[in-house]
Amino acid sequence: MPAHRPVPTRIRPALLACALLVQAPLARADEAEKIVAALGLGPGMSAADVGAGDGRFTSALARQVGAGGRVYATEVEADKLEEIQKRAKDDGLENVRTVLGDQNRTGLPDGCCDAILLRMVYHHFTEPQAMRRSLWSALKPGGRVLVVEVPPHSSWRKLEGVPERGGHGIPARELIADMRSAGFTVLAQHEEWPGEDDSYCVVFQRPALTRAVPASRAPTASSAGTGESSASPARTSSAR
Ligand SMILES: C[S@@+](CC[C@H](N)C(=O)[O-])C[C@H]1O[C@@H](n2cnc3c(N)ncnc32)[C@H](O)[C@@H]1O
């Protein structure tokens, strides 16, 4: 059996770089799998990746909904839309539509989507209230919004024009309060999520339409809820 020889110091950085190059796509694939599962995406559905960046998660959504489905990828930076289109073409995906949005609207058609992904985007919104309204309009009743975020990082790049939150990011409690104020309910909260060490994920739902209840059978004030979903949000890990 050959003797185990230590790796020469001079090639250790190169080996580490190779390991990171292999690991990053694997971590992204793992996260993409978690995203499509949490969004409940399947063939024929339609979804949006709002603030899609270079479109690396758009392609994962598009593969999941298949040729009979559709994925909208929105951005406020037009050159990123070109990058997304190129990536979709290289990936052989014909079900991706790019959309130019702005800080007040997603640019998505009303009621277009069963699910919306907001990955590391919410804390970039300079007009979060307007964006929440626009997200609501774009979702079908019962549709889901999955938000991946980090708590504020004071050492990260400062974002111009966003609400002051003590750094780049947003606390989970503030995100949840914001989304509830717009009518969304919390379906699930994941306190550990791939990405940064402190990434978290919250899945929201635009409540499904319920049939009108005759006045004689409507709940009384004492039996009525608070307007929140009666089920407690699922938590997938202990609080940190
Ligand atoms: C940190 S990047 C995240 C990109 C991508 N979602 C990802 O996870 O790789 C944030 C992106 O949000 C975009 N963005 C910021 N505000 C936006 C808005 N109101 N509507 C759409 N995109 C927006 C930015 O241009 C940027 O590409």
Ligand as a Chemical Component Dictionary entry (heavy atoms), coordinates in Angstrom:
data_LIG
# 
_chem_comp.id                   LIG 
_chem_comp.type                 NON-POLYMER 
_chem_comp.pdbx_formal_charge   0 
_chem_comp.three_letter_code    LIG 
# 
loop_
_chem_comp_atom.comp_id 
_chem_comp_atom.atom_id 
_chem_comp_atom.alt_atom_id 
_chem_comp_atom.type_symbol 
_chem_comp_atom.charge 
_chem_comp_atom.model_Cartn_x 
_chem_comp_atom.model_Cartn_y 
_chem_comp_atom.model_Cartn_z 
_chem_comp_atom.pdbx_ordinal 
LIG C1  C1  C 0  -28.826 39.686 -4.377 1  
LIG S1  S1  S 1  -29.506 39.651 -5.985 2  
LIG C2  C2  C 0  -30.345 38.062 -5.963 3  
LIG C3  C3  C 0  -30.447 37.441 -7.339 4  
LIG C4  C4  C 0  -31.108 36.075 -7.395 5  
LIG N1  N1  N 0  -32.455 36.094 -6.855 6  
LIG C5  C5  C 0  -30.263 35.020 -6.673 7  
LIG O1  O1  O 0  -30.637 34.597 -5.575 8  
LIG O2  O2  O -1 -29.223 34.633 -7.214 9  
LIG C6  C6  C 0  -30.864 40.811 -5.887 10 
LIG C7  C7  C 0  -31.470 41.107 -7.242 11 
LIG O3  O3  O 0  -32.729 41.773 -7.065 12 
LIG C8  C8  C 0  -32.885 42.704 -8.113 13 
LIG N2  N2  N 0  -33.944 43.655 -7.679 14 
LIG C9  C9  C 0  -33.859 44.639 -6.757 15 
LIG N3  N3  N 0  -35.058 45.266 -6.625 16 
LIG C10 C10 C 0  -35.915 44.660 -7.477 17 
LIG C11 C11 C 0  -37.290 44.835 -7.801 18 
LIG N4  N4  N 0  -38.058 45.774 -7.216 19 
LIG N5  N5  N 0  -37.849 44.026 -8.722 20 
LIG C12 C12 C 0  -37.099 43.065 -9.331 21 
LIG N6  N6  N 0  -35.786 42.851 -9.071 22 
LIG C13 C13 C 0  -35.207 43.638 -8.152 23 
LIG C14 C14 C 0  -31.497 43.269 -8.294 24 
LIG O4  O4  O 0  -31.314 43.864 -9.559 25 
LIG C15 C15 C 0  -30.617 42.019 -8.108 26 
LIG O5  O5  O 0  -30.349 41.369 -9.324 27 
# 
loop_
_chem_comp_bond.comp_id 
_chem_comp_bond.atom_id_1 
_chem_comp_bond.atom_id_2 
_chem_comp_bond.value_order 
_chem_comp_bond.pdbx_ordinal 
LIG C1  S1  SING 1  
LIG S1  C2  SING 2  
LIG S1  C6  SING 3  
LIG C2  C3  SING 4  
LIG C3  C4  SING 5  
LIG C4  N1  SING 6  
LIG C4  C5  SING 7  
LIG C5  O1  DOUB 8  
LIG C5  O2  SING 9  
LIG C6  C7  SING 10 
LIG C7  O3  SING 11 
LIG C7  C15 SING 12 
LIG O3  C8  SING 13 
LIG C8  N2  SING 14 
LIG C8  C14 SING 15 
LIG N2  C9  SING 16 
LIG N2  C13 SING 17 
LIG C9  N3  DOUB 18 
LIG N3  C10 SING 19 
LIG C10 C11 SING 20 
LIG C10 C13 DOUB 21 
LIG C11 N4  SING 22 
LIG C11 N5  DOUB 23 
LIG N5  C12 SING 24 
LIG C12 N6  DOUB 25 
LIG N6  C13 SING 26 
LIG C14 O4  SING 27 
LIG C14 C15 SING 28 
LIG C15 O5  SING 29 
# 
